[in-house]
């Protein structure tokens, strides 16, 4: 009887140890979900009733501002702010607008190396500013011609 009781306690101890042992998932050690003490996450906040209200509040907070120019003036505006290589890339794409061209073709039009780091950085910067679209075939954004 004493041995049977010992085995019962041993089984209970092994089971408790199993519950208390952190688990590994994807190389990370995670606490056992059965013993989590974290409160459940808060539900997401509801969306605002109207995005127009947010826009109006934002415009009120912004105050007076001068809107961006349009057309060629917008190209000149950004060209003055993005550096020599960026300006050359943007102007080359504006010249062939409505056609998408490759990085190699842009490099040929601008005189820059298509594989250089600065060329890639300027392509990325122009894409971030949403002045150009595309990855393999690149073209000037439609907003430059609105």
N, C-alpha and C positions, 0 to 999 in steps of 0.2 A: 504494500500500500504506500509505503514511503517513497519508493521508486516511482510509482505512478504519479504521485503528487509532484515530485521533482520534475518529471517530464511535462506535466501540465504547466507548471510555472516556467519551465524552459521555453515551451511553445509560446506562452503569453509574452515572455521577455523578448523573444525573437520577433514576434509580430509588432510589439511596441517599438523596438529598434528599427524595424522596417519603416514604420510610419514616421519616425523621427529623422530618418536619414535623408539628406538632400538628394535630389535626383539630378542626373546629367542629361541635358538636351542640347545637341549641337555643339558640344564642347564647353558649354556653360553649366555651372552648377546652379540649380534652381531649388528654392525651398519647396518642401512638399506642399502641394495645393490643399491637402486635407487639413493642414494646420495653419493656413494663412491667417494672419491677424490684421491684414490691411482691410480698411473699409472698402466697399464696392465703389467703383468710379461714379462720379456724378453724371447724371444724364446731360447730354448736350443742351446748350441754351437754345431756345426757340429762335427761328429766323425772324428778323424784323418784319413788321407788317408790310412795309413798302420800302423798296430801295430808293425811291424818289425822296423820301424823308431823309435818308442818310446822305444822299447827294446834296440836297438843299442845306443840311447841317454842315456838310463839308465845304460847300461853296461859301456859306456864311462865315465859317471859321477861316477860310482862305483870304477873304477880303478882296480888294481890287487886284487884278492881275492882267497882264497883257497876253492874249492868246498867241499861240504859235502862228507863224506866217504860213502861207499855202504855196504850193507849186514850187517853182525854181527858188523862190525866197526861202522855203523850208529846206531845200537841199543846201543852199548857201549857209543857212543858220547852223545846220549840223556839221557841215564841212568845216566851218570855222572852229568847231569845238572838239573834233575827233582826231586831229593830227593829220600829217601829210599823207601817210599811207592809207588811212581810213577815208580821207577825202578822195584820193585817187580811185579807190575801190568803189566808193559810192557814185562818183561821177561816171565811171565806166559802166556801172550797172544802169544808171539813169539813161545813158546814151543808147543802150540796147533794150530799153524798157519794153515790156510785154514778152520778151524772150528771156528764158532762163539759160545761163551759161555755167560752165564748170569753173572750178578754181584755177585750173591751168589756163583757161581762156581769159579769166580775169587778170591773172598774173601777166599774160602776154600783152594785154591792153594797158596795164599799169607800169610794167617794167620791174615788177617785184618778183621774187622767187616764191612759187606756190607752196613750197615745202618749208619755208622759213617760219620760225616761231612768231615773229612780229606780224607776218601776214596772217597767220592763223588767229592770233590775238585780235587783230582788227576785224577779221570776219566775225569772230565771236562777239566782239563789242557791238558791231553793227546789228547782229542778230538780236542781242540783248536789248538794244534800243528799238527793236522792231522796225528797222529801216530796210532790212533785207529779209527774204524768206528762202527757205530751202537749205538742204545740206549738200547733196551731190550736184544738183542743178540749182543755181542761186539766181534770184532776180530781185530787183528793187521792189520795195513794198508799195502796194497800191495807194497808201496814205500820202505818199510823196506827190501824187498826181491828182488828188481830189480837189 
